[in-house]
Amino acid sequence: MDPFSAEGELVNIHTAFVQGQYTSVINDFETSSFSESNKIPIQVLQYRAHCALGSYDEVISQISDKDAKKSPDLAAVKLFASYLKKPSDKAVSEAELLAESQGDNLSVQLLCGTILARAEKQEQAVQLLAKHQGSLDAVALIVQIHLSQNRTDLALKEAKSARSFAQDALLVNLAESWIGVRQGGDNYQKSFYVFEELAQGPSSASATSLVAQAVSELHMGRTEEAETALNQALTLEPENSTAIANKLVLDTIIGRPVEETRAKLQSVAKEHEILVDIAAKREAFQTAMAKYSPKFEA
């Protein structure tokens, strides 16, 4: 059973998390106001919100080794924060061991599944996540993994399956919108409507939804509108690496100098995938160029 279903007392904090309102998740919900059985799920959501904001050390320091041994949920969170802070083969191996021993635990599924997916072990991640019992969080992550594999067909199949039991759940709408951006054509506009509604709603606005809106705008060639949305996102979260990375893409598209934006991204997330990709392409170009020697004729 999904602890974050619409029928439970966690619906509001979970909705805030899904909408990317991480500061609200941390500051606006007191663990003591929830039933004892939900204390751990609340802690997990708040720790995940800290991770989303890049506060890895705070999570690692707050979860003692003793608490991690007692609770697979907290063990998964601490491992997740440690991996995000500094990805390593050791952390991946520990995620595999935790998944093997506690694979029925939802936090283990989600967080170890994320670690495995980031470590290019997508099939293992999907196998772990497939153990979920009606969790839309797991469905959303499976969709993201399939999209990263360029398997839009499998992502669509997963979303359709979730739609059959989740009706108009926010996560299903978001999953279908992610797929729509990948499919293109008329689906750009459909996805845009979902992202815009979240991004511009007084109770749902966040840097995350604004970036999603901006991406859909970019796909439709609306660079001015995309820039407005990205600037709003960076006003909310000046060091949001995803917003900065998309600003770098926007600057490139419109022919604006990118040095300042690239430097900002390097200062915030020096191992960001777009920077790694740029470095790899530059190295490949230099290697190819070295094979040719210029010839000059008198």
C-alpha positions as CSV (number, residue, x, y, z in Angstrom):
1,M,0.0,0.0,0.0
2,D,1.2,3.5,-0.8
3,P,1.7,5.5,2.4
4,F,1.4,8.7,0.4
5,S,-2.0,7.9,-1.1
6,A,-4.7,10.6,-1.2
7,E,-6.5,8.9,1.7
8,G,-3.7,9.2,4.2
9,E,-2.5,12.0,6.5
10,L,0.7,12.4,4.5
11,V,-1.0,13.7,1.4
12,N,-0.2,17.4,1.9
13,I,3.5,17.0,2.7
14,H,3.9,14.5,-0.1
15,T,2.1,16.8,-2.6
16,A,4.5,19.6,-1.6
17,F,7.4,17.3,-2.2
18,V,6.2,16.2,-5.6
19,Q,5.6,19.8,-6.6
20,G,9.2,20.6,-5.7
21,Q,8.4,22.8,-2.7
22,Y,11.3,21.4,-0.7
23,T,11.6,24.3,1.8
24,S,7.9,23.9,2.6
25,V,8.4,20.2,3.2
26,I,11.2,21.0,5.7
27,N,9.7,24.0,7.5
28,D,5.9,23.7,7.4
29,F,5.4,20.2,8.7
30,E,6.1,19.1,12.3
31,T,6.8,15.4,12.7
32,S,5.1,15.5,16.1
33,S,1.8,16.4,14.5
34,F,1.6,13.1,12.7
35,S,0.7,9.7,14.0
36,E,3.5,7.5,15.3
37,S,3.3,5.1,12.4
38,N,4.0,8.0,10.0
39,K,7.0,9.5,11.8
40,I,9.5,7.6,9.6
41,P,7.9,8.4,6.3
42,I,7.8,12.1,7.3
43,Q,11.5,12.0,8.3
44,V,12.3,10.4,5.0
45,L,10.5,13.0,3.0
46,Q,12.1,15.8,4.9
47,Y,15.6,14.3,4.5
48,R,14.9,13.8,0.7
49,A,13.9,17.5,0.6
50,H,17.3,18.4,2.2
51,C,19.0,16.3,-0.5
52,A,17.1,18.0,-3.3
53,L,18.4,21.3,-1.9
54,G,21.9,19.9,-1.8
55,S,22.2,19.8,2.0
56,Y,23.8,16.3,2.0
57,D,26.0,16.9,5.1
58,E,23.0,17.9,7.2
59,V,21.2,14.6,6.4
60,I,24.4,12.5,6.9
61,S,25.1,14.1,10.3
62,Q,21.5,13.8,11.5
63,I,21.2,10.1,10.9
64,S,23.5,8.2,13.3
65,D,24.9,4.8,12.4
66,K,22.9,3.3,15.2
67,D,19.6,4.7,13.8
68,A,20.6,3.5,10.3
69,K,21.1,0.0,11.6
70,K,17.7,0.0,13.2
71,S,15.7,1.4,10.3
72,P,16.2,0.4,6.6
73,D,14.4,3.7,5.7
74,L,17.0,5.8,7.4
75,A,19.8,3.6,6.2
76,A,18.6,4.2,2.6
77,V,18.4,7.9,3.2
78,K,21.9,8.2,4.7
79,L,23.3,6.1,1.8
80,F,21.4,8.2,-0.7
81,A,22.8,11.5,0.7
82,S,26.3,10.0,0.9
83,Y,26.1,8.9,-2.8
84,L,24.8,12.3,-4.0
85,K,27.6,14.1,-2.1
86,K,30.3,11.9,-3.6
87,P,29.3,9.0,-5.9
88,S,31.4,5.9,-5.4
89,D,31.5,2.2,-6.3
90,K,31.3,1.5,-2.5
91,A,28.0,3.3,-2.2
92,V,26.6,1.5,-5.2
93,S,27.7,-1.9,-3.7
94,E,26.1,-0.9,-0.3
95,A,22.9,0.0,-2.2
96,E,22.9,-3.4,-3.9
97,L,23.3,-5.1,-0.5
98,L,20.5,-3.1,1.1
99,A,18.2,-3.7,-1.8
100,E,18.9,-7.4,-1.6
101,S,18.2,-7.6,2.2
102,Q,15.4,-5.0,2.4
103,G,13.9,-4.9,-1.1
104,D,10.3,-4.8,0.1
105,N,10.9,-1.5,1.9
106,L,9.6,1.5,-0.2
107,S,12.3,3.9,0.9
108,V,14.9,1.3,-0.1
109,Q,13.2,0.8,-3.4
110,L,13.1,4.5,-4.2
111,L,16.5,5.6,-2.9
112,C,18.6,2.6,-3.7
113,G,16.8,2.4,-7.0
114,T,17.9,6.0,-7.7
115,I,21.5,5.2,-6.8
116,L,21.5,2.2,-9.1
117,A,19.9,4.2,-12.0
118,R,22.5,6.9,-11.6
119,A,25.3,4.3,-11.6
120,E,24.1,3.1,-15.0
121,K,22.5,0.0,-13.5
122,Q,19.0,0.8,-14.8
123,E,17.8,-2.8,-15.2
124,Q,18.7,-3.6,-11.6
125,A,16.9,-0.4,-10.5
126,V,13.8,-1.3,-12.4
127,Q,13.7,-4.8,-11.0
128,L,14.0,-3.3,-7.5
129,L,11.3,-0.7,-8.1
130,A,9.0,-3.3,-9.6
131,K,8.5,-4.7,-6.1
132,H,6.4,-1.7,-5.1
133,Q,2.9,-2.2,-3.9
134,G,1.0,0.6,-5.7
135,S,3.5,3.4,-5.1
136,L,3.2,6.2,-7.6
137,D,6.7,7.4,-6.5
138,A,8.1,4.1,-7.8
139,V,6.1,4.4,-11.0
140,A,7.4,7.9,-11.6
141,L,11.0,6.8,-11.1
142,I,10.5,3.8,-13.4
143,V,9.1,6.2,-16.0
144,Q,12.2,8.4,-15.6
145,I,14.5,5.5,-16.0
146,H,12.8,4.3,-19.2
147,L,13.1,7.8,-20.6
148,S,16.8,7.9,-19.8
149,Q,17.1,4.6,-21.8
150,N,15.2,6.2,-24.7
151,R,12.4,3.6,-24.2
152,T,9.5,5.9,-24.5
153,D,7.3,2.9,-25.2
154,L,8.0,1.3,-21.9
155,A,7.6,4.6,-20.1
156,L,4.2,5.1,-21.7
157,K,3.2,1.6,-20.8
158,E,4.1,2.2,-17.1
159,A,2.2,5.5,-17.0
160,K,-0.9,4.0,-18.6
161,S,-0.9,1.2,-16.0
162,A,-0.7,3.7,-13.2
163,R,-3.5,5.8,-14.7
164,S,-5.7,2.7,-14.5
165,F,-5.6,2.7,-10.7
166,A,-4.6,6.3,-9.8
167,Q,-7.1,8.3,-11.8
168,D,-6.0,12.0,-11.8
169,A,-3.1,11.7,-9.4
170,L,-0.5,14.5,-9.7
171,L,2.4,12.1,-10.2
172,V,0.7,10.4,-13.1
173,N,0.0,13.7,-14.7
174,L,3.6,14.6,-14.3
175,A,4.8,11.3,-15.7
176,E,2.7,11.6,-18.7
177,S,3.9,15.2,-19.2
178,W,7.6,14.0,-19.1
179,I,6.7,11.5,-21.7
180,G,5.0,14.1,-23.8
181,V,8.1,16.3,-23.9
182,R,10.0,13.3,-25.2
183,Q,7.3,12.4,-27.8
184,G,7.2,16.0,-29.1
185,G,4.7,17.5,-31.6
186,D,1.4,18.4,-30.1
187,N,2.4,16.8,-26.9
188,Y,4.7,19.7,-26.1
189,Q,1.7,21.9,-25.6
190,K,-0.2,19.3,-23.5
191,S,2.8,19.0,-21.2
192,F,3.2,22.7,-21.1
193,Y,-0.3,23.1,-19.7
194,V,0.4,20.7,-16.8
195,F,3.7,22.4,-15.9
196,E,2.4,25.9,-16.3
197,E,-0.6,25.1,-14.0
198,L,1.8,24.0,-11.3
199,A,4.4,26.7,-11.9
200,Q,1.9,29.6,-11.8
201,G,-0.4,28.3,-9.1
202,P,0.1,30.3,-5.8
203,S,0.0,27.1,-3.7
204,S,2.0,24.9,-6.1
205,A,4.7,27.2,-7.6
206,S,8.3,26.0,-7.2
207,A,11.6,26.2,-9.0
208,T,11.1,22.6,-10.2
209,S,7.8,23.3,-11.9
210,L,9.1,26.6,-13.4
211,V,12.1,24.8,-14.9
212,A,9.7,22.2,-16.4
213,Q,7.6,25.0,-17.8
214,A,10.7,26.6,-19.3
215,V,11.8,23.4,-20.9
216,S,8.4,22.9,-22.6
217,E,8.6,26.5,-23.8
218,L,12.0,26.0,-25.3
219,H,10.8,23.0,-27.2
220,M,8.1,25.1,-28.7
221,G,10.6,27.8,-29.6
222,R,9.3,30.4,-27.1
223,T,12.7,31.5,-25.8
224,E,11.5,34.8,-24.2
225,E,8.8,32.9,-22.2
226,A,11.3,30.2,-21.3
227,E,13.8,32.9,-20.0
228,T,11.1,34.5,-17.9
229,A,10.3,31.1,-16.2
230,L,14.0,30.3,-15.7
231,N,14.6,33.7,-14.1
232,Q,11.6,33.1,-11.8
233,A,13.1,29.7,-10.8
234,L,16.5,31.2,-10.1
235,T,14.9,33.9,-8.0
236,L,13.3,31.2,-5.8
237,E,16.5,29.1,-5.8
238,P,19.6,31.0,-7.0
239,E,21.7,27.8,-6.8
240,N,19.3,25.4,-8.5
241,S,21.7,23.5,-10.8
242,T,18.9,22.3,-13.1
243,A,17.7,25.9,-13.7
244,I,21.2,27.1,-14.3
245,A,21.9,24.2,-16.7
246,N,18.8,25.1,-18.7
247,K,19.8,28.7,-18.7
248,L,23.1,27.7,-20.2
249,V,21.1,25.8,-22.9
250,L,18.9,28.9,-23.5
251,D,21.9,31.2,-23.8
252,T,23.4,28.9,-26.3
253,I,20.2,28.7,-28.4
254,I,19.8,32.5,-28.6
255,G,23.5,33.2,-29.2
256,R,24.3,34.8,-25.9
257,P,27.7,34.5,-24.3
258,V,27.7,31.5,-22.0
259,E,30.9,31.9,-20.0
260,E,29.2,33.5,-17.0
261,T,26.4,30.9,-16.8
262,R,28.8,28.0,-17.3
263,A,31.0,29.4,-14.5
264,K,28.0,29.7,-12.2
265,L,27.0,26.1,-12.9
266,Q,30.6,24.9,-12.3
267,S,30.6,26.7,-8.9
268,V,27.3,25.1,-7.9
269,A,27.6,21.6,-9.4
270,K,31.0,21.0,-11.1
271,E,30.1,17.4,-12.0
272,H,26.8,18.4,-13.6
273,E,26.0,16.1,-16.5
274,I,25.9,18.9,-19.0
275,L,29.4,20.0,-18.0
276,V,30.7,16.5,-18.1
277,D,29.1,16.1,-21.6
278,I,30.7,19.3,-22.8
279,A,34.1,18.3,-21.5
280,A,33.8,14.8,-23.2
281,K,32.8,16.4,-26.6
282,R,35.6,18.9,-26.3
283,E,38.1,16.0,-25.7
284,A,36.7,14.0,-28.6
285,F,37.0,17.0,-30.9
286,Q,40.6,17.6,-29.8
287,T,41.4,13.9,-30.4
288,A,39.9,14.1,-33.9
289,M,41.7,17.3,-34.7
290,A,45.0,15.9,-33.7
291,K,44.8,13.3,-36.5
292,Y,45.0,16.1,-39.1
293,S,47.9,18.3,-39.9
294,P,47.4,21.5,-41.8
295,K,49.1,21.7,-45.1
296,F,50.2,25.0,-46.5
297,E,51.1,25.6,-50.2
298,A,53.5,28.3,-51.3
